[in-house]
Amino acid sequence: MKRSPLKRKTGLKRKTTKKYGGKYTFRKYSVKKDYVKALKNKAEELWKKAGKLLHGNECEVKKNFPWINIIHTDIMQGDHCISRANKHFFFATNNHSTVCSACNQAKCFDNKSIARAIDIIVRNRNALWFDNAVTEDQKGEPNYNFSKVWWLEEQMLVLESIIKGMRG
């Protein structure tokens, strides 16, 4: 008999499932944290889609800084200019930059020229937002709402409206 992955990981039985939320419930979840995780994944997917619609589907570093010596790839990724650790700006479309996987990896390995280029790209889009975001990031205050269902659903509605507005 094959055991479900949910039972294997959590030890919970499927028959004790409880349904949470409303519009964004796609299946029954046995515990609330499973539903919150599904909401976070869906919101991040919407964030990536909205960012690609807003900022294009080509490497912004390659487009704006062609003199930076790096071999660009064809694989595009969404990058957080303000760290992913700061949950206040995790789903902010202003915090999205479309970069190739080589640029994203170079930034992760602390390549200062790529990191500065991405900062400049985001700052040129909206200088006031960027300055405020950097100030908030330096405070290091946690976002206590990040794991709350109502906050995640609200973020998803905002992202869906951006996507709908871009598609017309």
C-alpha positions in Angstrom: 0.0 0.0 0.0 1.4 3.4 -1.1 1.3 6.1 1.6 0.5 9.6 0.6 3.4 12.1 0.8 1.4 14.2 3.3 1.1 11.3 5.7 4.8 10.4 5.3 6.0 13.9 6.1 3.6 15.0 8.8 2.1 11.7 10.1 -1.4 13.2 9.6 -4.2 11.1 8.1 -5.9 12.5 5.0 -9.4 11.9 6.5 -8.8 14.5 9.1 -8.3 17.3 6.6 -9.7 20.7 7.1 -10.4 23.3 4.4 -9.0 26.8 4.9 -9.6 30.0 3.1 -11.8 30.7 0.2 -11.0 31.7 -3.3 -7.5 30.3 -3.4 -8.2 26.9 -1.9 -7.4 24.4 -4.7 -7.3 21.2 -2.5 -7.9 20.2 1.1 -5.0 20.8 3.5 -4.5 18.7 6.6 -2.9 21.5 8.5 -2.9 25.3 8.1 0.8 25.5 7.5 0.4 23.4 4.3 -2.2 25.9 3.1 0.0 28.9 3.9 3.0 27.3 2.1 0.8 26.7 -1.0 -0.3 30.4 -0.8 3.3 31.6 -0.6 4.2 29.4 -3.6 1.3 30.7 -5.7 2.0 34.3 -4.7 5.7 33.9 -5.7 4.6 32.4 -9.0 2.3 35.5 -9.6 5.2 37.8 -8.6 7.5 36.2 -11.2 4.7 36.5 -13.9 3.9 40.1 -13.1 7.6 41.0 -13.0 8.2 39.5 -16.4 5.2 41.3 -17.8 6.4 44.7 -16.3 10.1 44.4 -17.0 10.3 42.2 -20.1 11.7 38.7 -20.6 15.4 39.6 -21.3 18.3 40.1 -19.0 18.1 43.7 -17.7 21.8 43.7 -16.9 22.7 42.7 -20.5 20.3 45.4 -21.8 21.4 48.2 -19.6 25.1 47.4 -18.9 26.4 45.6 -22.0 30.0 46.4 -21.0 29.9 44.2 -17.9 32.1 41.2 -18.8 29.9 38.2 -18.1 28.7 35.4 -20.4 24.9 35.7 -20.4 22.6 32.7 -20.7 19.1 32.2 -22.2 17.5 31.2 -18.9 15.7 34.1 -17.3 15.0 34.4 -13.6 13.3 36.8 -11.3 15.7 38.5 -8.9 14.9 40.3 -5.6 17.0 43.5 -5.5 16.1 43.9 -1.8 17.0 40.6 -0.2 14.4 37.7 0.0 15.1 37.7 3.7 13.2 41.0 4.0 9.6 39.8 3.8 8.1 43.3 3.5 9.3 43.5 -0.1 9.1 39.8 -1.0 6.1 40.2 -3.4 6.7 43.8 -4.4 6.9 44.1 -8.2 9.3 47.1 -7.8 11.7 44.6 -6.2 11.7 42.4 -9.3 14.4 42.3 -11.9 14.5 39.9 -14.8 18.1 38.6 -15.1 19.7 35.7 -16.8 20.8 32.8 -14.6 24.5 33.8 -15.0 23.9 37.2 -13.6 21.7 35.9 -10.8 24.4 33.4 -9.8 27.1 36.1 -10.1 25.1 38.2 -7.7 24.7 35.3 -5.3 28.5 34.8 -5.3 28.9 38.4 -4.4 29.9 39.9 -7.7 29.7 43.6 -6.8 29.4 44.9 -10.4 26.3 42.8 -11.1 24.8 43.6 -7.7 25.4 47.3 -8.2 24.0 47.1 -11.8 20.8 45.5 -10.5 20.5 48.2 -7.8 20.9 50.9 -10.4 18.3 49.4 -12.6 15.7 49.2 -9.8 16.6 52.7 -8.6 16.2 54.1 -12.1 12.7 52.7 -12.3 11.5 54.2 -9.0 14.1 56.1 -7.0 11.7 57.1 -4.1 10.5 53.5 -3.6 14.1 52.2 -3.8 15.4 54.7 -1.2 12.5 53.9 1.2 13.0 50.1 0.7 16.7 50.4 1.5 15.9 52.4 4.6 13.3 49.8 5.7 15.7 47.0 4.9 18.4 48.5 7.1 16.0 48.5 10.1 15.7 44.7 9.9 12.1 44.6 11.3 10.3 41.4 10.6 7.0 41.2 8.7 4.7 39.4 11.2 2.0 39.1 8.5 4.0 37.1 6.0 2.5 33.8 7.2 -1.0 35.0 7.6 -3.6 33.8 5.2 -5.4 37.2 4.8 -2.1 39.0 4.0 -1.0 36.4 1.4 -4.4 36.5 -0.3 -4.3 40.3 -0.3 -0.9 40.2 -2.0 -2.2 37.7 -4.5 -5.1 40.0 -5.4 -2.7 42.9 -6.0 -0.5 40.7 -8.2 -3.4 39.4 -10.2 -4.7 42.9 -10.8 -1.3 43.9 -12.1 -1.2 40.9 -14.4 -4.7 41.6 -15.6 -4.0 45.3 -16.2 -0.9 44.5 -18.2 -2.7 42.0 -20.4 -5.5 44.5 -21.0 
